[in-house]
Amino acid sequence: MAISLDKAFGMHEQALLVRDRRAQVLSENVANADTPGYKAKDIDFQQALVNAQSRQSSSMQRTHDGHFPISTATRHEVKFRNPEQTDTGDGNSVDMNRERNAMMQNAIEYQTSLQFLNSRISGLKKAITGTGQ
């Protein structure tokens, strides 16, 4: 009986990739906190996850079953964020408190998905080797 890794890992594989991309976007916001005219960005996690899952399910024509499914479709999940603070006069919309909170929340959710995947991999290893309690 074949083990389906897509079924074993569920959406957590894509969730890790989306959370990684969100961490990059939030880091860009922090790095540009003093850049005049810079507009803070964020990723709509739900939409990005739906897009990632659809990219995984719709694949290019493969010549061999062992090849990875790849999609060339690009999605634009990164959006400008509506500022919650008043304009400081330079046009920058980065709120450092909001960025820190978003980065911390994103890191916690990334770790949660990672722990889930680690426990799944551990369970699969035990099932394959026949060991474990």
Short mmCIF file of the C-alpha atoms (twelve columns), coordinates in Angstrom:
data_MODEL
# 
_entry.id   MODEL 
# 
loop_
_atom_site.group_PDB 
_atom_site.id 
_atom_site.type_symbol 
_atom_site.label_atom_id 
_atom_site.label_alt_id 
_atom_site.label_comp_id 
_atom_site.label_asym_id 
_atom_site.label_seq_id 
_atom_site.Cartn_x 
_atom_site.Cartn_y 
_atom_site.Cartn_z 
_atom_site.pdbx_PDB_model_num 
ATOM 1   C CA . MET A 1   0.000  0.000  0.000   1 
ATOM 2   C CA . ALA A 2   1.414  3.364  -1.038  1 
ATOM 3   C CA . ILE A 3   1.658  6.217  1.442   1 
ATOM 4   C CA . SER A 4   0.277  9.500  0.141   1 
ATOM 5   C CA . LEU A 5   2.366  12.323 1.573   1 
ATOM 6   C CA . ASP A 6   -0.229 14.878 0.471   1 
ATOM 7   C CA . LYS A 7   -2.828 13.145 2.625   1 
ATOM 8   C CA . ALA A 8   -0.391 12.598 5.482   1 
ATOM 9   C CA . PHE A 9   0.749  16.212 5.696   1 
ATOM 10  C CA . GLY A 10  -2.461 17.936 4.685   1 
ATOM 11  C CA . MET A 11  -2.313 21.688 4.259   1 
ATOM 12  C CA . HIS A 12  0.600  22.132 6.665   1 
ATOM 13  C CA . GLU A 13  3.220  21.836 3.935   1 
ATOM 14  C CA . GLN A 14  1.696  24.777 2.063   1 
ATOM 15  C CA . ALA A 15  1.054  26.633 5.334   1 
ATOM 16  C CA . LEU A 16  4.784  26.557 6.112   1 
ATOM 17  C CA . LEU A 17  5.613  28.015 2.709   1 
ATOM 18  C CA . VAL A 18  3.011  30.779 3.052   1 
ATOM 19  C CA . ARG A 19  4.155  31.624 6.594   1 
ATOM 20  C CA . ASP A 20  7.752  31.777 5.366   1 
ATOM 21  C CA . ARG A 21  6.753  34.200 2.618   1 
ATOM 22  C CA . ARG A 22  4.777  36.284 5.141   1 
ATOM 23  C CA . ALA A 23  7.834  36.472 7.397   1 
ATOM 24  C CA . GLN A 24  9.794  37.874 4.449   1 
ATOM 25  C CA . VAL A 25  7.134  40.508 3.737   1 
ATOM 26  C CA . LEU A 26  6.947  41.554 7.394   1 
ATOM 27  C CA . SER A 27  10.750 41.762 7.553   1 
ATOM 28  C CA . GLU A 28  10.708 44.046 4.517   1 
ATOM 29  C CA . ASN A 29  8.270  46.306 6.372   1 
ATOM 30  C CA . VAL A 30  10.573 46.507 9.393   1 
ATOM 31  C CA . ALA A 31  13.611 47.139 7.199   1 
ATOM 32  C CA . ASN A 32  11.789 50.024 5.507   1 
ATOM 33  C CA . ALA A 33  10.289 51.564 8.646   1 
ATOM 34  C CA . ASP A 34  12.295 54.770 8.091   1 
ATOM 35  C CA . THR A 35  11.973 54.892 4.304   1 
ATOM 36  C CA . PRO A 36  9.886  57.908 3.261   1 
ATOM 37  C CA . GLY A 37  6.856  56.936 1.209   1 
ATOM 38  C CA . TYR A 38  7.127  53.191 1.933   1 
ATOM 39  C CA . LYS A 39  3.742  51.477 2.277   1 
ATOM 40  C CA . ALA A 40  3.442  48.513 4.636   1 
ATOM 41  C CA . LYS A 41  2.458  45.196 3.026   1 
ATOM 42  C CA . ASP A 42  1.055  41.948 4.319   1 
ATOM 43  C CA . ILE A 43  -0.179 38.622 3.001   1 
ATOM 44  C CA . ASP A 44  -3.766 37.451 3.198   1 
ATOM 45  C CA . PHE A 45  -2.937 34.046 4.686   1 
ATOM 46  C CA . GLN A 46  -6.256 32.393 3.836   1 
ATOM 47  C CA . GLN A 47  -6.113 33.487 0.189   1 
ATOM 48  C CA . ALA A 48  -2.438 32.573 -0.130  1 
ATOM 49  C CA . LEU A 49  -3.108 29.110 1.303   1 
ATOM 50  C CA . VAL A 50  -6.004 28.541 -1.104  1 
ATOM 51  C CA . ASN A 51  -3.768 29.649 -3.988  1 
ATOM 52  C CA . ALA A 52  -0.927 27.374 -2.837  1 
ATOM 53  C CA . GLN A 53  -3.260 24.394 -2.604  1 
ATOM 54  C CA . SER A 54  -4.737 25.071 -6.035  1 
ATOM 55  C CA . ARG A 55  -1.235 25.368 -7.510  1 
ATOM 56  C CA . GLN A 56  -0.409 21.987 -6.015  1 
ATOM 57  C CA . SER A 57  -3.549 20.323 -7.365  1 
ATOM 58  C CA . SER A 58  -3.289 21.767 -10.886 1 
ATOM 59  C CA . SER A 59  -0.085 20.561 -12.428 1 
ATOM 60  C CA . MET A 60  1.722  20.763 -15.726 1 
ATOM 61  C CA . GLN A 61  1.888  17.788 -18.037 1 
ATOM 62  C CA . ARG A 62  4.323  15.305 -16.504 1 
ATOM 63  C CA . THR A 63  6.310  12.847 -18.546 1 
ATOM 64  C CA . HIS A 64  6.943  10.490 -15.623 1 
ATOM 65  C CA . ASP A 65  4.951  9.692  -12.480 1 
ATOM 66  C CA . GLY A 66  8.031  10.339 -10.346 1 
ATOM 67  C CA . HIS A 67  8.281  13.989 -11.418 1 
ATOM 68  C CA . PHE A 68  7.066  16.700 -9.085  1 
ATOM 69  C CA . PRO A 69  3.889  18.559 -10.022 1 
ATOM 70  C CA . ILE A 70  4.835  22.162 -10.873 1 
ATOM 71  C CA . SER A 71  2.631  25.114 -11.697 1 
ATOM 72  C CA . THR A 72  3.806  28.227 -13.501 1 
ATOM 73  C CA . ALA A 73  0.846  30.280 -12.293 1 
ATOM 74  C CA . THR A 74  1.749  33.314 -10.218 1 
ATOM 75  C CA . ARG A 75  -0.541 34.776 -7.607  1 
ATOM 76  C CA . HIS A 76  -0.413 38.163 -5.987  1 
ATOM 77  C CA . GLU A 77  -1.194 37.540 -2.328  1 
ATOM 78  C CA . VAL A 78  0.902  40.467 -1.125  1 
ATOM 79  C CA . LYS A 79  -1.315 43.484 -0.513  1 
ATOM 80  C CA . PHE A 80  -0.756 46.953 0.864   1 
ATOM 81  C CA . ARG A 81  -1.996 47.287 4.409   1 
ATOM 82  C CA . ASN A 82  -4.382 50.019 5.511   1 
ATOM 83  C CA . PRO A 83  -2.501 52.178 8.027   1 
ATOM 84  C CA . GLU A 84  -3.886 52.384 11.554  1 
ATOM 85  C CA . GLN A 85  -1.704 55.312 12.545  1 
ATOM 86  C CA . THR A 86  -1.899 58.888 11.406  1 
ATOM 87  C CA . ASP A 87  0.446  60.002 8.649   1 
ATOM 88  C CA . THR A 88  3.772  61.090 10.095  1 
ATOM 89  C CA . GLY A 89  4.381  63.456 7.211   1 
ATOM 90  C CA . ASP A 90  6.775  61.279 5.221   1 
ATOM 91  C CA . GLY A 91  4.120  58.956 3.742   1 
ATOM 92  C CA . ASN A 92  5.473  55.851 5.488   1 
ATOM 93  C CA . SER A 93  2.718  53.546 6.796   1 
ATOM 94  C CA . VAL A 94  4.829  51.078 8.827   1 
ATOM 95  C CA . ASP A 95  3.720  50.740 12.461  1 
ATOM 96  C CA . MET A 96  6.555  48.974 14.304  1 
ATOM 97  C CA . ASN A 97  4.302  47.701 17.106  1 
ATOM 98  C CA . ARG A 98  1.958  46.125 14.599  1 
ATOM 99  C CA . GLU A 99  4.890  44.611 12.678  1 
ATOM 100 C CA . ARG A 100 6.390  43.090 15.847  1 
ATOM 101 C CA . ASN A 101 3.031  41.604 16.822  1 
ATOM 102 C CA . ALA A 102 2.441  40.218 13.332  1 
ATOM 103 C CA . MET A 103 5.950  38.732 13.207  1 
ATOM 104 C CA . MET A 104 5.498  37.067 16.610  1 
ATOM 105 C CA . GLN A 105 2.076  35.644 15.693  1 
ATOM 106 C CA . ASN A 106 3.417  34.400 12.363  1 
ATOM 107 C CA . ALA A 107 6.390  32.739 14.094  1 
ATOM 108 C CA . ILE A 108 4.106  30.970 16.574  1 
ATOM 109 C CA . GLU A 109 1.859  29.698 13.791  1 
ATOM 110 C CA . TYR A 110 4.911  28.599 11.755  1 
ATOM 111 C CA . GLN A 111 6.210  26.617 14.761  1 
ATOM 112 C CA . THR A 112 2.776  25.031 15.261  1 
ATOM 113 C CA . SER A 113 2.673  23.770 11.669  1 
ATOM 114 C CA . LEU A 114 6.283  22.605 11.945  1 
ATOM 115 C CA . GLN A 115 5.547  20.647 15.133  1 
ATOM 116 C CA . PHE A 116 2.522  19.054 13.467  1 
ATOM 117 C CA . LEU A 117 4.619  17.988 10.484  1 
ATOM 118 C CA . ASN A 118 7.368  16.649 12.755  1 
ATOM 119 C CA . SER A 119 4.863  14.513 14.659  1 
ATOM 120 C CA . ARG A 120 3.399  13.216 11.373  1 
ATOM 121 C CA . ILE A 121 6.852  12.339 10.042  1 
ATOM 122 C CA . SER A 122 7.706  10.632 13.319  1 
ATOM 123 C CA . GLY A 123 4.475  8.600  13.106  1 
ATOM 124 C CA . LEU A 124 5.186  7.615  9.510   1 
ATOM 125 C CA . LYS A 125 8.735  6.545  10.460  1 
ATOM 126 C CA . LYS A 126 7.354  4.383  13.232  1 
ATOM 127 C CA . ALA A 127 4.802  2.846  10.863  1 
ATOM 128 C CA . ILE A 128 7.458  2.095  8.242   1 
ATOM 129 C CA . THR A 129 10.040 0.658  10.630  1 
ATOM 130 C CA . GLY A 130 7.490  -1.113 12.829  1 
ATOM 131 C CA . THR A 131 8.823  0.419  16.025  1 
ATOM 132 C CA . GLY A 132 7.298  2.728  18.541  1 
ATOM 133 C CA . GLN A 133 4.809  2.874  21.309  1 
# 
